[in-house]
Structure formats: structure tokens, C-alpha cells
Amino acid sequence: MNLVLIETMGNQAYIFSSNKLKENVGASQLTYKVGTTFVFDAIFQETQIDLRHNNKLSDPTINKPISNSHHIEVIFAVSGKALLLVENETLGKKIIANITTRVLKEAPGLEVRGVVSPPFDFNNDSIHKFIGELHKELEFLRSRLPNPSARFQRLPIVANCATSDLPASFVNKKNVETSSVSEKKQQNCDDGLKRIRLITENDSKLPSTVDELEDLGCDWLGIVHADGNGLGNIFLNFDKHFIKNGTSFNAALDNRLYIDQIRLFSLALDECTECAFKDSLATIKSKNRGIPIVALVLGGDDLTVICDGRQALKFTKKFIDSFLAHTKKHKHITKFSIAKNGITTSAGVAIVKNHFPFYAGYTLAEELLRSAKKEKPESAIDFHILYDSSGPDLERIRAELTLNDGNPKKTLLIARPYFVSDNCTSEPSKNTNGRKWSDLEKHIQAVNKEIDGRKELPNSMLHELREGLFQGKEAAEAKLRLVLNRYPLFSELLDDKTSLFWDSGEEFRTALLDAVDVSEFWEGIA
């Protein structure tokens, strides 16, 4: 027997290389199809085994183990990735050739690689070891082959595509110069939106076209990028964490058990992510009778959506809570010791004006996600509201929010990222005081509190204190003392009721800036 690994690469660059939302959705759909539809079609064409309409990979009567009459078994087939068990190397190469040839025609610009393992004895060799070697071989293959962009030469000189940085291949029906890459992405957009609507059980309020999102009147857009914590470690050590009859069991000793469990685990991740997404939609208020959200990536433990910026934070919090809850009770996830208490998630949320270049906004969301992941294994959210167009460079942005005002410790004007759960399990050295999501909620409630229709804390006073932060710790504290007696509600914004700042161990922090900035972006249903 042999293993076959097929995987799309450079997904983020492929999906988010255009500022046209229609192409982003279509590219995501094509990435999804390569790991699922293209794989099932190739299997049918090469073996006449039909998995195209059932997609019940966990059903052994449909996705049968290899036998004399059954030449292939799908271990898992998810968005952008598939792992197969085949009868021989020749069949594995045929499957790869079928898929990669089809990608050249139907998804130009998408990088797809496939490798076949050396033959092994299913009854005596550890399949886990061969899967690890297969991933290394795939990376080696990628390093030896040119990037797909090399296919799109500019000699002789050709016109630019109107929506991408690629040479145009033709003039479309709207008399616009278009590349083949952009055209194929746009053609798959409606299928991508339809797939998401089916996941949410045909929610009629979800946009059926990307134009509908633009018609919903969102002056700010939120780009949410969420990713599960520790999944790479689980898959790398999948053989060591399985629990059988209440005790740890080395799944690599039983290849059939290993295959069945890794398949069920992968399907369970998809199911939990989809359920968490559906749950989170309940936090978003409709605008003009539509739900202002479009999912770009939804599968595995990944989520990327673009939504109403004023509701993005509550949506993200709900998704993280719901994903943890679903994974905590899913029997095919809790079978693994490393995930028995569920899987936490980190997220980055970039909130930008609706005309801001999407790729730049996504880049910021990705950097914010990396920042939030520094707090793993805890669930955490990092966010930024981009008021200017000077560039979404998070390192530069955070440097501007860091003061070196002569104190031994530096002063951070933000408390981000925030820990989503109040029951943090972080090591004692990690100080979470003032950085829990409940702290942020309390501060925003104080900022937004009204008496007889008027804010108890005047905006002018809040913004004066906000400006004082940038003048240094001492200046900000002096301004606070001037207003604290007159507006006692300010004490709700303070960690110890007397100071804007608290000592987090490595630096001083304050939550005032977070509360003032985010108070305008706290819409949605709790």
C-alpha cells in the first residue's frame, strides 16, 4: 500500500491577493473544491468508486477499507487537503495527475502539490511515521518547483488585469481586461456563497451575492481571522494522545484505529467550526433585512469573515466561546488527552473603513492573530481600529502606543490582547489582571452608561484623558485626579480605583484607550 498527500499551498496569498470581494469568495471556494470535489471526481474517474454525492467518509460501507475489489480509501478530504490510502504507487500518481491537471484549467494560479509515499506493510509498519515523512517530502517538492506565478509571463508585453497584478488574458463581457485567474475566481463566487448558506441551513438573510453586503450600509468593516490553538501539535503527535478505555493508547500500534480516528477527528473539527459559526450569527443584528457578513474561510479550525465592523468583536467572542463548547463535548475530539477539555481559539480582528484595501486589512488581521496566539493555550482576541491610511503595520502601530517616559518599565497604552475566558489556566507568571474580556466589557459599560439619555461620562472629558495618555503616565494621572471627584464613574475604568495604569510585571498598562476606542464598535447582540 501507499499513502497519497495532496495539498494546496500559499492559500492566503491566493485567496486575498485581490481587493475584489467577489474574487476572495471564489478563490476560497476553489481551494475548498480542490481538497473535496476534485479529489472525489478523480477517484471516480480512476477507480469508479463514487464518493461524489455521499461525502460520508466516516461510513465504512461507502468509504470502504482497501480490499481486492476496493483500490482506494479516503483518510480525510477537507478544504485544500486530502490524504488517501491507495493500492499501489501507479494509482496514486494517476490521482495526483488528474487533480493537478484539472487545477491548471479550472483554478489557474492556485499552487497544488501531491506526493506518494514508498510502499509499506499495513499490518506491520506504522502509518503515523509514513504520514510524517510524506509532509516533509511535500515541503521538499514545493522548494524544487517554481511558484505558479511563473506561469503568467509579461513578455511579450500585455495589458494588466483590472483586478489583480497579473497579465490580462482577454477582455470580458463588460469590456474589462481580465486575467484567467480572476475570471475563474469570480465564476466560483456564487457557489462559495451557496455553500455557506447550506452550512447555515439556507439562512435567507445571509448575502447571496457580495453586492448585497455593500448594500447593507456598513460604514466600517471587520475582518476576523480565527484559528484553533495547538492543532499542529495534536496532528504531529496524533499517535500519542488517543484515549482508549480510559487510558492513553499508542494509536500507531493499530493502523486501522489510527486511520479511523484521524478521519473522525478531522470531520469533528469541521463540524464544530460550522456549528460555532452558526451560533455566532445570532449575535449580529440585521441591516436592511440582511445579515452583514460574508464567510471567506470556514473549515477545519479556521475562520475568516468580513462583516459589519461595529459588530465584529461580539461576533468573534461568541465564535470562540461556541467553538470551545462544541469541541469540549464532541466525542471524537475529547478522545484525545490533549483536547479533552476542548480546543481554545485565538483571533485577530481588524476594523477598517469600507473603502480600505481588503488585502491590507486582512494582513493586519493576520498580524493581530499572531499577537493573540502568543497567549496560547488561552483563547485570546487582539484587535485594532484603523482610523488612518498610513499602513496596517502592527509593529509600527504598537510602537506608537508604547511610551518610554523615563520609567524603568515601559508603558503600554493598551491592554490588548484580551483573554476571552475568565478561567485562565496560564502559568502563574502570566499576569492577566485587567486583560480579561469581562474587564473590557465592564470598562465599555462605564463609557457608554447613560442617565436620562445622556452619557454620564462626557465624550469631551474621555477624549481629553485619552490625549493625556500620549503625554506620558504622570500627565495622564494628573488629568485623572482633576476629574475623578466630579465624575466618580471614572473609577470603573481603573484597575485599583486610583490610577489609570497597573503594573503587569513587565510593563505598565492601561485600558482607557481600549474602552474609549471600542465603545463605538460594541454593537450586536450579547
N, C-alpha and C positions, 0 to 999 in steps of 0.2 A: 504494500500500500504506500501511497504518497499523500502528503499534505499540499494544498494549494492556498496561497495567500494572495488576495487581490485587494489593493488599497488605492484610494485617491490621495494625492499629496498636494500641498500648497492650497488647501481648501479655502483658507481665509483670503488669500490674495485673489483666488478665482472668484469667490462669491462677492467680495467687497471692492473689487477693482474699479467699479463704475459708480458714479453718483446717481445713476438712474435706478430707482427702487424696483422698477419692473425687471430689470436685469439681475438685481440682487436676489429677488424671489425665484426667478427662473434658474439662476445658477445653483441655488440651494436645492431646487427640485432635481436638477440634473445630477448633482452629487449624490442625492438620495437614490436616484434611479440606478446609478452605476452599481451600487452595492446590493441592490434588491432586484429590480425588474430586469436589468441587463444580465445579471447572474442567472436568474431563473430561466430567462429566454435561452441563454447559451446552453444551460443544462438540457433543456428540452430539445434543442437542435442537435446536440451531440449524442444524447442518450435516449431520447423520447420519454424521459421521466418528467412528468408535468407537475411542477410546483408553482406555476404562474398564477393560478387563480385561488389556490388554497392558502398559501403562505402560513401554513400551520406547521412550522418547523419542529415544534415540540411533540407533534403527533407521530409516533413511530410507525403507524400504518400508512402514512403519507411520505414522511421523510425517513425512509427505511434504512437500517444499517446495511452496509455493503454485503452482498452475497453473490452467488453465481449468476443470478438474474438481475441484480441491482448493482450498478457500477459506481455510484457516487452517493455521498451523504453530505448534507449541508450542516456544518457545525454551527455557524451563525452567519447571517447575512443582514447587515444593518446599513444605515446611510454611509456610503463611501467605503465600506469594508466588508469583505467576505472571507470566511475560512472554510475550506472544503476538504473532505477526505475522499480520495479517488482511488480507483482500482490500480492504475498504473501511470507512469510519467507521461506517456503519449496523450492520454485523455486529459491530464492536467494542462498540458501545453495547448491543446485544442481549445479548451475553455478560455484560457488567457488570450489566445489569438482572436477568438470570437469577440470577446468583450473589448479588447483594446482597438480592434479594427472598427467596431461599432462606435466607440468613443470618438475616434478620428472624424467620423461622419456626422454624428449627432450631438457631440459635445466638444467641438474643437476648442483647444486652449486648456482643457482640463487634463491634469497630469495623472495618469493611471499606470500603475506598475503591478506586475504579477510574478510570483516565483513558485517553483515546485521543489519540494524537499527531496532529499535522497530517499530511496525505498527503505522501509522499516517493517519489522515484525510487530503486528498489532498486539499479539499476545505476550510478547516478551520485552519490547522496547517502550520507554516512557515517552508518551506523546507530548508531554509538557516540555521536555528537553528539545524536541524537534520544532515545536512552535517557537520557542525562544530563538533557535538558530535561524528559523525562517524569517523572523523580523530583522535579524542582523543582515541576512542576505538581501532583504528588500532595501534596506538603507544603503548597502554597498552598491546594489544595482542602480539606485537613484543617483548616486555620486558619479557613476560612469556614463550616464546618459544625459544628453542636453535637455535643458528646460523646454517645455512646449512653446515658449515664446520665440524660440529659434525657428519655428516653422513660418513665422509671419515676417518675411523679409521686406525691406523697403527699397530694394534695388531690383528692377528699375523703380524710380520714384513714383509713389502712388499717393492718392489723397488720404487724409486722416479720417478715421471713423468719427462720427459726430458725438458718440457717447463713450468712447474708450480711447486708449492710447495705442490702438492697433491700426494697421493699414486697412482701408476700406476695400471690400471685395465686390460690392455692387451698390447700385442706387435702389433703395426700397420703394414701396408703393407710394410713400409720402414724399418721394423725391429727396430723400436724405441719404447721404453717403454712410454706409453701414458695413461693419466687419462681419464675417461669418460667425465669429464668437458672440457678438452682441445679438445678432439675429436669432441664433439658436437659444440663447438665454431668454429673450423676450417671448419666443414661441412657447416656452415651458412655464411662463409665469402663471397662467390661468390654472394649469394642472397643479402647481405648487399651492396656490390659494385653495383650490378644491380639496387637496389632501388635508390641509389644516382644518378646513370646515368639517370634513368627515371625522377627523380625530375628535373634534368638539361636538360631534353628533349633529352636524349641519346647523350650527347656530346661525340663524338668519341675520343676526346683527353684525357678524364679522364681515369685513370688506370682501367682496367678491372680485374686485379689481383694485389695483393700487391707486387708481384715480379717486376712489371713494375715500381713502384716507386723507388725501389732500383736500377733499370737500368737507371734511368734518370740522374744520375751523380750529386746528391746533396751532397756536402761535409758538409753542415750544414742543420739541420732540425729544423723547427719552430713548436712548439706545442702551438696552440692557443686555449684558453678556454674562451669563452664569455658567458655572462649571462645578461638578462634584469634586469633593476633596478626597484624595487618597485612592482614586480608582486605578491609577497606574500601578501603584504598589499591590493592589489586590490582584490584578491580572498577571503581574510579574511573578507573584508568589501564590498563584491560584491553587497550586497543589498542596500548600501547607496549611490553609485556613479552613478547609472544609470540616464541618462537624457532623459526625455520624454516630447515631445512638447516644448523643450527649457528650461525646468525646472527640477530640481532634483526630483527624484521619488523613493520612497522606494519599490524596486522590490520585497522585501519579502512579500509585501501585495498581490502579484499576482504570485502564484507558476508557472503558465503556462508561464508568461512573464519571470520569473526568469530562468526557465529551458531553454527556447529558447535562451535567451541572453547569458547565461554562455556557452552554446554549440557553439553559433556563435562566441563568444569571443575566445574560445579555438581553433576553426578552423582557425580564423583570425590570431592568433599568429603563428600557423604552417605555414600558407600561407606567412606571412611577413618574417619569418625566411628563408624559402626556396627561396623566391624572392631575399632577401638580399644576400644569398649565391650565387645565380646565377649571380647577378650583380657583386659580388666581384671577381668571376673567371676571369672577364675581366681585372683585374689588374695583373694577373700572366702571365709571359712570358713562352711560351712552351720551354721545354728542350728535345732535341732528339725527336721532334714531339709529345710530350706528355705534359699534364699539371701536374706539380709535386705537387699533393695534394690528400689526402685521407680524407674524412669526416668520423669521428668516431661517433659523436653525432650530429644529425641535426633534431631538433623538438622542439615544444613549443617555449621557448625563449632561448634555449640552443644551443651552437655550440662548438664542439671540432673537430679540424682538425690537421693533421700533413702535413706539406708542406715544400717546399724549404725554408730554413731558411733565405736566403738572400732576400726573397720576402714576408716574413710573416708580417712585420709591415705595409706595404702598403695594403696588403690584409685585415688586421684587421681594419685599419682605414676606408676602403671602406665599410666593412660589417657594422660597427657601424653607419656610415652616412646613408647607404641604409636602414637599419632596422628602424631607426628613421623616415626617409622619408616615408617608406611604412606604418608604424603604424600611422603616422600623417594624412594620407589621407584615411585610411581604415574605412569605415562607422561603422563596428561592434566593432571597438576599440575606436573611437572618441565619441561614445555614452556615454562614462563614463567620468565623470568630471575629475577624477584623471589622465586620459590618453588622454585628448582632444588635447594636444599638441604633441602627440606621446610618445613613450616609449624609454628612453635612455638605453644604454648598457655599461657595463664595461667589460674589457678583460685583461687577463694575457697572456703574450707571452714569453715562454721560448725557447731560441735558443741554441741548443746543437749540438755537433758533431754527425755525423750519426751513430756512433757505441755506443753512450751513452745509458745506460739502459732506456728504454722508460718510465717505471713506475716512475722512479726517475725524469725524465724530466716533466712528467705530474704533479707530486706532486709539483714541482716548479711552473708550470703554474697556478696551483690551488691557491698556496700561493700568487702569483702575482695578481690573480683575486681578492682575498680578500683585498689586499692592494689597488687596484684600486677602489673597492667598497666603501672604506672609503670616497671617494669624491662624492658619490651619493647625490643628484639626477643627478649630471652631468655625462655625458659619459666620461670615462677615460680609459687610457691604461697604464699599468705598464709592464715593460719588463726587461729581463736580458739575457746577453750573457754569457754562462758558458764556460770559457776558460780552467778551471781546473776540476779535478775529485775529489775534496776534499769533495763533498757532496752538494746537492741542498737545503741547509738550508737557507731560505731567511732572517731569523732573524740574523744569523751569517754573511751572505753576507752584509747586510745593516749596521751591526755594524762595519764592516771593512771599510765601506765608510762614517763613521761618525767620525769626529775629535773632540777631546776635547783638544784644544790647548791653554787653559788658558783664552779664551774669556768668557764673561758672558753667551753668547749664543753658543750652539754647532754649528758646521759647517758640512753641508751635501755636499758631493762631487757629488751629482746628483740632478736633478730637478724632477725626476720621483716620482709618476705617472704624465702623461700629460693629460690635459683636451682636449678632442677632438674638442669640439665646441668653437669658439671664442666668441659666445654669451652666456657666462656663466651666470647662474641665481643664483649662490651660494650666501649665505649670505655675507654681506659686510666684515665680519671678516675673511673670507677665501681669502687669497691673491693668485691670480692666475698669477701674473706677472712672466714672464719667463717660465711659465709651460703650455702654450698653445701649441697645436700641430703645429700651424703656427710658433711659436718660434723655435721649434725643426727643422722644415723644413728650416727656414732661416739659422740656425747655420750649418746644414749639407750642404746647398748650398755653404756657405762660405768655409767649409773644403774641398769640392770637386771641387771648382772653378778652372778652368784650363785656362792658357794662352799659346797658341802655343803648345798644347799637354802636358804641364807640369803644375803641381799643383802650384797655386800661393802661397799657404801656404805649405812649405816643411813638409813632414811627420816627418823628424827628429826634426824639431822645435816643431811640435804639440806634439810629444811624450815626448819631454823634458819638455814642460809645463805640460803635463799630469802627469809625475813623480813628478813634483814640487808640485802638489796638495797634495800628500801624505806627503809632508814635512811640511805642515801647511799653513795656509792662508797667513801669511806675506811672507814666502819664495816664494809662487806661485805668489804673486803680484809683488815681486821684479824681478822675471824672466820675467813677462809680460812687465814691464817697459823697460827691456833691448831690447825687440824685437818689441815693438809697433811702434816706429818711422820707423823701417826698413820695417815692414810688416803692413801697415795701415789696411789691410783687417781683422786683428785680432779684430778690433773694432766691426765687425759684430757678434762676439761671446760674446760680453759684453752687460750686461743689461743697464749700464749707460755710455758706451763708455770709461770708465776709469778703471773699476775694473772687475775682473773675478767673483766676488761674489755680491750677492744682499741680502738685509735684507727682509726675507719673513714674518717677525713678530715674529715667534717662533724660527727661526734659520737663519743662513746664508746658501745660496745655490749657486751652480754654475752649468752651463750647459755644460761646456767644456768637461767633461768626457763623457757625453751622446753623444755629437756631434762627438767626435773622435771615440768612440766605434761603434756607429751606422752607421757611414758613409760607412762602408764596407757592411752593410746589408740594403741598400736602393735601391735595385733593384726592378723591377716591373714597371708597367705602372701606372702613376698617374691618 
